[in-house]
Amino acid sequence: MTFIENPECLVDKDEFPACETGFFTWDIVANLLYGDGAVAEMFGLDFAETASGLPLEAYVARIHPEDQPAAAKIIHDTILTQEPEQQSYRVRRANGSFHQVMAFGRCFRDKNGIPSLYGGIVFPLPEEAPVATPLLDHCLAAYDIALREGNRAVADHILEALIDMDRKNTGCTRSN
């Protein structure tokens, strides 16, 4: 459960904080991507429809046209290789403006080896900070190496550090 220590993060009592990390699961076979309220907020989608599942194309349509080809290729490659992915791209909010997000995901196969589920997280990157920094690049590289080497504990710590960097950059502080 998320605890908001800084109430200024809340735009309105019915909205999620701008720094909220969103969780999603894509049922590849049914082509329905389920997301929580934070995902809906970031992608400018209806909260109820997002929770009930929307086709992947509904999300891809919200990615900036210049970023769509690279994002689609990374998702495709992740499905083929089963390697975890991390990427950043711009998405359109409900008001039409674009903002940068960071996504981490992984494809899972059923017992017959068929790609079935794709799960992950997405969180907004601060508007004022550059998207790529040496620290961010090195942390992401270390995260990938830890996952490739099967060291899930180290990967989890790096991911927590990345989320902590996001909290500090957006001004939100929360305890999980």
Backbone as JSON, one array per atom type, in Angstrom:
{
  "sequence": "MTFIENPECLVDKDEFPACETGFFTWDIVANLLYGDGAVAEMFGLDFAETASGLPLEAYVARIHPEDQPAAAKIIHDTILTQEPEQQSYRVRRANGSFHQVMAFGRCFRDKNGIPSLYGGIVFPLPEEAPVATPLLDHCLAAYDIALREGNRAVADHILEALIDMDRKNTGCTRSN",
  "N": [[0.83, -1.17, 0.0], [0.5, 2.23, -0.76], [1.69, 5.12, 0.84], [1.1, 8.46, 1.09], [3.2, 10.94, 1.92], [3.58, 13.57, 1.35], [1.2, 15.7, 0.81], [0.93, 17.63, -1.17], [1.55, 16.43, -3.52], [-0.74, 15.4, -4.51], [-3.08, 16.15, -6.92], [-5.79, 16.37, -6.86], [-8.39, 15.06, -4.81], [-9.43, 12.79, -6.0], [-7.57, 11.94, -7.79], [-4.47, 10.36, -8.74], [-1.18, 10.65, -7.3], [1.28, 12.63, -8.99], [3.73, 11.4, -9.07], [3.33, 8.72, -8.92], [4.04, 5.28, -9.32], [3.13, 3.11, -11.89], [1.49, -0.03, -12.5], [1.3, -2.74, -14.77], [-0.23, -5.37, -16.71], [-0.11, -7.33, -19.51], [-2.16, -9.34, -21.31], [-1.18, -11.26, -23.67], [-2.26, -13.1, -25.51], [-5.05, -12.55, -25.5], [-4.81, -9.96, -26.16], [-5.13, -7.8, -24.33], [-4.38, -5.19, -22.26], [-3.95, -4.57, -18.94], [-4.11, -2.03, -16.6], [-3.23, -0.06, -13.72], [-4.57, 2.77, -11.84], [-2.56, 4.72, -11.93], [-1.22, 4.14, -14.32], [-3.29, 4.65, -16.12], [-3.58, 7.4, -15.68], [-1.03, 8.4, -16.51], [-1.05, 7.73, -19.25], [-3.21, 9.07, -20.15], [-5.74, 7.86, -20.23], [-9.02, 6.4, -19.73], [-9.89, 5.54, -16.44], [-11.49, 3.32, -15.59], [-11.72, 1.8, -17.96], [-9.05, 1.2, -18.42], [-8.44, -0.39, -16.19], [-10.1, -2.53, -16.77], [-9.03, -3.57, -19.02], [-7.48, -2.89, -22.07], [-6.81, -2.92, -25.61], [-3.4, -3.38, -26.7], [-2.78, -1.56, -28.68], [-4.18, 0.76, -27.99], [-2.59, 1.9, -26.07], [-0.14, 2.22, -27.4], [-0.9, 4.1, -29.28], [-0.93, 6.34, -27.72], [1.68, 6.93, -27.31], [4.29, 9.11, -28.24], [4.5, 9.92, -31.69], [7.11, 9.92, -32.83], [8.48, 8.28, -31.09], [7.24, 5.84, -31.17], [8.08, 3.72, -33.09], [10.59, 2.78, -32.01], [9.82, 2.02, -29.41], [7.94, -0.01, -29.98], [9.62, -1.86, -31.23], [11.35, -2.59, -29.13], [9.53, -3.81, -27.37], [8.68, -5.93, -29.0], [11.14, -7.31, -29.35], [11.59, -8.04, -26.7], [9.54, -9.86, -26.27], [10.35, -11.89, -28.01], [12.93, -12.62, -27.03], [12.69, -12.99, -24.29], [14.08, -11.5, -22.51], [14.38, -9.0, -19.97], [13.05, -5.7, -20.36], [13.83, -2.21, -20.56], [12.92, 1.07, -21.03], [12.56, 4.45, -22.18], [10.09, 6.81, -23.1], [7.94, 9.23, -24.7], [4.66, 10.04, -23.65], [1.21, 10.79, -24.28], [-0.74, 12.89, -22.35], [-4.03, 13.26, -20.86], [-4.73, 15.91, -21.37], [-3.5, 16.41, -23.74], [-0.82, 17.15, -23.8], [2.62, 16.07, -23.91], [4.67, 13.85, -21.97], [7.59, 12.51, -20.43], [8.2, 9.07, -19.74], [9.37, 6.21, -17.89], [9.75, 2.82, -18.54], [9.62, -0.56, -17.45], [9.71, -3.91, -18.3], [8.67, -7.36, -18.88], [8.4, -10.42, -20.65], [6.43, -13.33, -20.29], [6.2, -16.84, -20.68], [3.89, -19.52, -21.44], [3.4, -22.97, -20.3], [3.85, -24.32, -22.64], [5.63, -22.84, -23.99], [4.68, -20.61, -25.29], [4.42, -17.13, -25.77], [2.71, -15.42, -23.29], [2.02, -13.65, -21.09], [2.81, -10.29, -20.27], [4.37, -8.34, -18.13], [4.85, -5.4, -16.08], [6.25, -2.23, -14.95], [5.68, 1.29, -14.92], [6.76, 4.62, -14.77], [6.51, 8.18, -14.28], [8.92, 10.46, -15.57], [10.77, 13.17, -14.21], [9.87, 16.42, -15.31], [11.65, 18.57, -15.45], [14.17, 17.46, -15.36], [16.89, 16.06, -17.24], [16.33, 13.41, -19.58], [18.19, 11.33, -20.02], [20.88, 10.6, -18.01], [24.24, 10.32, -16.83], [24.29, 8.85, -14.39], [21.72, 7.64, -14.36], [21.9, 6.14, -16.75], [23.99, 4.34, -16.06], [22.88, 3.04, -13.84], [20.7, 1.77, -15.04], [22.04, 0.1, -16.82], [23.4, -1.51, -14.98], [21.21, -2.71, -13.76], [20.18, -4.26, -15.89], [22.38, -6.02, -16.27], [22.43, -7.35, -13.79], [19.97, -8.73, -13.93], [20.4, -10.35, -16.2], [22.44, -11.96, -15.24], [21.09, -13.37, -13.4], [20.78, -12.42, -10.83], [18.57, -11.56, -8.93], [18.06, -10.27, -6.49], [19.93, -8.15, -6.36], [19.11, -6.76, -8.65], [16.56, -5.99, -7.82], [17.22, -4.19, -5.76], [18.53, -2.2, -7.22], [16.43, -1.35, -8.84], [14.75, -0.29, -6.86], [16.36, 1.83, -6.08], [16.28, 3.36, -8.43], [13.56, 4.06, -8.45], [13.54, 5.52, -6.09], [15.16, 7.66, -6.87], [13.4, 8.81, -8.68], [11.34, 9.62, -6.93], [12.66, 11.6, -5.41], [13.27, 13.45, -7.39], [10.74, 14.32, -8.2], [9.63, 15.36, -5.97], [7.9, 13.98, -4.4], [7.34, 11.98, -1.58], [7.12, 8.8, -0.29], [6.15, 5.96, 1.59], [6.46, 2.49, 1.25]],
  "CA": [[0.0, 0.0, 0.0], [1.26, 3.46, -0.88], [1.35, 6.15, 1.79], [1.56, 9.75, 0.59], [3.64, 11.8, 3.01], [3.56, 14.94, 0.88], [-0.1, 15.83, 0.16], [0.97, 18.49, -2.35], [1.67, 15.57, -4.69], [-2.08, 15.1, -5.01], [-3.69, 17.23, -7.67], [-7.19, 16.37, -6.47], [-8.58, 13.88, -3.97], [-9.8, 11.65, -6.83], [-6.5, 11.64, -8.71], [-3.27, 9.76, -8.17], [-0.07, 11.6, -7.3], [2.02, 12.69, -10.25], [4.93, 10.56, -9.01], [2.92, 7.34, -8.69], [4.5, 4.24, -10.22], [2.01, 2.31, -12.36], [1.72, -1.44, -12.78], [0.48, -3.24, -15.87], [-0.1, -6.74, -17.19], [-0.68, -7.48, -20.85], [-2.51, -10.69, -21.73], [-0.79, -11.21, -25.08], [-3.18, -13.92, -26.3], [-6.31, -11.81, -25.62], [-4.42, -8.59, -26.5], [-5.71, -6.85, -23.38], [-3.42, -4.69, -21.3], [-4.62, -4.1, -17.74], [-3.27, -1.11, -15.86], [-3.84, 0.58, -12.56], [-4.92, 4.17, -12.02], [-1.38, 5.51, -12.3], [-1.0, 3.92, -15.75], [-4.35, 5.4, -16.81], [-3.24, 8.82, -15.57], [0.13, 8.72, -17.35], [-1.37, 7.57, -20.66], [-4.39, 9.87, -20.47], [-6.82, 6.93, -20.56], [-10.09, 6.25, -18.76], [-9.46, 4.66, -15.35], [-12.27, 2.07, -15.59], [-11.35, 1.02, -19.15], [-7.68, 0.72, -18.21], [-8.51, -1.49, -15.22], [-10.82, -3.65, -17.39], [-8.21, -4.08, -20.12], [-7.57, -2.25, -23.39], [-5.82, -3.48, -26.54], [-2.09, -2.74, -26.68], [-2.8, -0.45, -29.63], [-4.68, 1.96, -27.31], [-1.44, 2.48, -25.38], [0.84, 2.63, -28.41], [-1.42, 5.33, -29.89], [-0.66, 7.45, -26.8], [3.12, 7.2, -27.36], [4.65, 10.12, -29.25], [4.76, 9.26, -32.98], [8.55, 9.72, -33.05], [8.98, 7.25, -30.18], [6.51, 4.58, -31.37], [8.84, 2.61, -33.7], [11.58, 2.22, -31.09], [9.1, 1.36, -28.32], [7.37, -1.25, -30.51], [10.72, -2.81, -31.47], [11.82, -3.11, -27.84], [8.5, -4.74, -26.88], [8.77, -7.12, -29.87], [12.36, -8.03, -29.01], [11.41, -8.6, -25.36], [8.71, -11.05, -26.43], [11.15, -12.93, -28.66], [14.1, -13.04, -26.27], [12.33, -13.15, -22.88], [14.94, -10.65, -21.7], [13.66, -7.84, -19.47], [13.28, -4.46, -21.1], [13.67, -0.91, -19.94], [12.97, 2.1, -22.05], [11.81, 5.68, -21.89], [9.43, 7.4, -24.26], [6.97, 10.27, -24.37], [3.26, 9.65, -23.79], [0.27, 11.9, -24.29], [-1.67, 13.0, -21.22], [-5.41, 13.54, -21.24], [-4.83, 17.28, -21.88], [-2.83, 16.48, -25.04], [0.61, 17.4, -23.69], [3.45, 14.87, -23.8], [5.64, 13.8, -20.88], [8.5, 11.36, -20.51], [8.04, 8.01, -18.75], [10.32, 5.09, -17.92], [9.02, 1.56, -18.42], [10.35, -1.8, -17.27], [8.78, -5.0, -18.56], [9.2, -8.68, -19.19], [7.43, -11.35, -21.22], [6.41, -14.66, -19.68], [5.63, -17.85, -21.57], [3.14, -20.59, -20.77], [4.15, -24.22, -20.21], [4.16, -24.76, -24.01], [6.6, -21.91, -24.57], [3.98, -19.55, -26.02], [4.35, -15.87, -25.02], [1.36, -15.3, -22.74], [1.84, -12.46, -20.28], [3.87, -9.29, -20.29], [4.12, -7.49, -16.98], [5.87, -4.4, -15.82], [5.94, -0.98, -14.27], [5.97, 2.52, -15.65], [6.67, 5.79, -13.9], [6.84, 9.42, -14.97], [10.21, 11.07, -15.3], [10.56, 14.58, -13.92], [9.88, 17.29, -16.49], [12.8, 19.46, -15.48], [15.43, 16.71, -15.4], [17.14, 15.42, -18.53], [15.91, 12.01, -19.62], [19.34, 10.45, -19.87], [22.0, 11.14, -17.24], [25.21, 9.23, -16.63], [23.88, 7.99, -13.27], [20.59, 6.84, -14.81], [22.41, 5.17, -17.72], [24.76, 3.3, -15.36], [21.95, 2.25, -13.02], [19.92, 0.91, -15.94], [22.95, -0.94, -17.3], [23.62, -2.43, -13.86], [19.96, -3.47, -13.61], [20.16, -5.27, -16.96], [23.42, -7.02, -15.99], [21.98, -8.16, -12.65], [18.93, -9.64, -14.4], [21.01, -11.35, -17.1], [23.24, -12.89, -14.44], [20.2, -14.08, -12.5], [20.88, -11.89, -9.47], [17.31, -10.83, -8.76], [18.14, -9.42, -5.3], [20.63, -6.93, -6.74], [18.23, -6.06, -9.58], [15.49, -5.37, -7.02], [17.8, -3.04, -5.06], [18.77, -1.15, -8.22], [15.12, -0.83, -9.21], [14.31, 0.55, -5.75], [17.15, 3.07, -6.17], [15.72, 4.14, -9.54], [12.29, 4.6, -7.99], [13.88, 6.53, -5.11], [15.62, 8.83, -7.63], [12.19, 9.41, -9.22], [10.66, 10.3, -5.83], [13.4, 12.8, -5.05], [13.18, 14.41, -8.49], [9.39, 14.84, -8.34], [9.22, 15.98, -4.73], [7.0, 13.12, -3.65], [7.96, 10.99, -0.71], [6.12, 7.84, 0.15], [6.66, 4.71, 2.14], [5.73, 1.32, 0.75]],
  "C": [[0.88, 1.24, 0.0], [0.76, 4.48, 0.13], [1.93, 7.45, 1.28], [1.92, 10.63, 1.78], [3.55, 13.27, 2.63], [2.25, 15.18, 0.14], [-0.1, 16.78, -1.02], [1.14, 17.7, -3.64], [0.31, 15.3, -5.31], [-2.66, 16.33, -5.68], [-5.12, 17.44, -7.17], [-7.42, 15.09, -5.69], [-8.92, 12.63, -4.78], [-8.71, 11.24, -7.79], [-5.33, 11.01, -7.99], [-2.16, 10.8, -8.17], [0.72, 11.51, -8.59], [3.23, 11.77, -10.24], [4.59, 9.08, -8.85], [3.49, 6.39, -9.76], [3.29, 3.38, -10.6], [2.43, 0.88, -12.67], [0.78, -1.89, -13.89], [0.76, -4.7, -16.14], [-0.82, -6.82, -18.52], [-0.91, -8.96, -21.1], [-2.3, -10.7, -23.24], [-1.79, -11.95, -25.96], [-4.49, -13.18, -26.54], [-6.07, -10.38, -26.11], [-5.17, -7.57, -25.64], [-4.64, -6.48, -22.36], [-4.19, -4.07, -20.15], [-3.65, -3.19, -16.99], [-4.0, -0.53, -14.67], [-4.11, 2.05, -12.84], [-3.74, 5.04, -12.42], [-1.06, 5.35, -13.79], [-2.04, 4.72, -16.55], [-4.02, 6.89, -16.82], [-2.1, 9.19, -16.52], [-0.19, 8.68, -18.83], [-2.61, 8.34, -21.08], [-5.59, 9.02, -20.86], [-7.85, 6.9, -19.43], [-9.68, 5.21, -17.71], [-10.18, 3.31, -15.4], [-11.89, 1.2, -16.79], [-9.95, 0.44, -19.0], [-7.68, -0.48, -17.26], [-9.18, -2.73, -15.81], [-10.08, -4.23, -18.58], [-8.53, -3.38, -21.43], [-6.56, -2.93, -24.31], [-4.5, -2.7, -26.46], [-2.07, -1.5, -27.57], [-3.31, 0.85, -29.0], [-3.54, 2.67, -26.59], [-0.41, 3.0, -26.38], [0.39, 3.93, -29.08], [-1.14, 6.55, -29.02], [0.83, 7.78, -26.73], [3.39, 8.19, -28.49], [5.0, 9.42, -30.56], [6.24, 9.02, -33.27], [9.12, 8.59, -32.22], [8.34, 5.88, -30.42], [7.34, 3.47, -32.01], [9.84, 1.97, -32.74], [10.9, 1.47, -29.95], [8.53, 0.01, -28.79], [8.46, -2.29, -30.74], [11.22, -3.41, -30.16], [10.82, -4.11, -27.27], [8.57, -6.04, -27.68], [9.98, -7.97, -29.5], [12.26, -8.7, -27.64], [10.56, -9.86, -25.42], [9.53, -12.2, -27.02], [12.24, -13.5, -27.75], [13.81, -13.41, -24.82], [13.25, -12.36, -21.96], [14.12, -9.46, -21.19], [14.0, -6.59, -20.28], [13.15, -3.27, -20.18], [13.83, 0.11, -21.04], [12.25, 3.34, -21.56], [11.25, 6.2, -23.21], [8.44, 8.44, -23.77], [5.56, 9.73, -24.59], [2.37, 10.88, -23.66], [-0.67, 11.81, -23.1], [-3.07, 13.26, -21.76], [-5.56, 14.94, -21.82], [-4.1, 17.48, -23.21], [-1.34, 16.74, -24.96], [1.36, 16.07, -23.54], [4.37, 14.99, -22.59], [6.41, 12.49, -20.98], [8.21, 10.37, -19.4], [9.16, 6.99, -18.93], [9.51, 3.83, -17.71], [10.0, 0.4, -18.28], [9.35, -2.91, -17.5], [9.47, -6.3, -18.88], [8.07, -9.56, -19.69], [7.57, -12.71, -20.53], [5.7, -15.62, -20.63], [4.86, -18.89, -20.78], [3.97, -21.88, -20.81], [4.51, -24.79, -21.57], [5.15, -23.84, -24.71], [5.98, -20.78, -25.37], [3.99, -18.27, -25.18], [2.91, -15.62, -24.58], [1.11, -14.0, -22.0], [3.06, -11.56, -20.37], [3.56, -8.33, -19.15], [5.2, -6.46, -16.79], [5.37, -3.22, -15.04], [6.29, 0.18, -15.18], [5.85, 3.67, -14.66], [7.09, 7.03, -14.66], [8.24, 9.88, -14.59], [9.97, 12.55, -15.06], [10.72, 15.43, -15.18], [11.17, 18.1, -16.59], [14.14, 18.74, -15.61], [15.65, 16.15, -16.81], [16.78, 13.95, -18.46], [17.09, 11.09, -19.37], [20.43, 11.2, -19.09], [23.0, 10.0, -17.08], [24.79, 8.3, -15.49], [22.72, 7.09, -13.69], [21.06, 5.76, -15.79], [23.15, 4.02, -17.03], [23.86, 2.42, -14.5], [21.15, 1.29, -13.9], [20.79, -0.22, -16.49], [23.2, -1.98, -16.21], [22.38, -3.3, -13.62], [19.89, -4.59, -14.64], [21.18, -6.38, -16.69], [22.97, -7.93, -14.85], [20.91, -9.16, -13.08], [19.51, -10.74, -15.29], [21.8, -12.39, -16.33], [22.39, -13.64, -13.41], [20.25, -13.6, -11.06], [19.7, -10.96, -9.22], [17.37, -9.88, -7.56], [18.83, -8.09, -5.64], [19.76, -6.11, -7.69], [17.12, -5.33, -8.82], [16.01, -4.13, -6.29], [18.04, -1.89, -6.03], [17.45, -0.52, -8.64], [14.58, 0.09, -8.11], [15.07, 1.88, -5.76], [16.62, 3.96, -7.3], [14.4, 4.79, -9.14], [12.53, 5.71, -6.97], [14.37, 7.81, -5.8], [14.41, 9.55, -8.2], [11.46, 10.19, -8.13], [11.34, 11.62, -5.5], [13.28, 13.86, -6.13], [11.79, 15.02, -8.64], [8.9, 15.5, -7.08], [8.27, 15.15, -3.91], [7.82, 12.18, -2.78], [6.86, 10.07, -0.23], [6.81, 6.61, 0.68], [5.84, 3.59, 1.59], [5.64, 0.27, 1.82]]
}
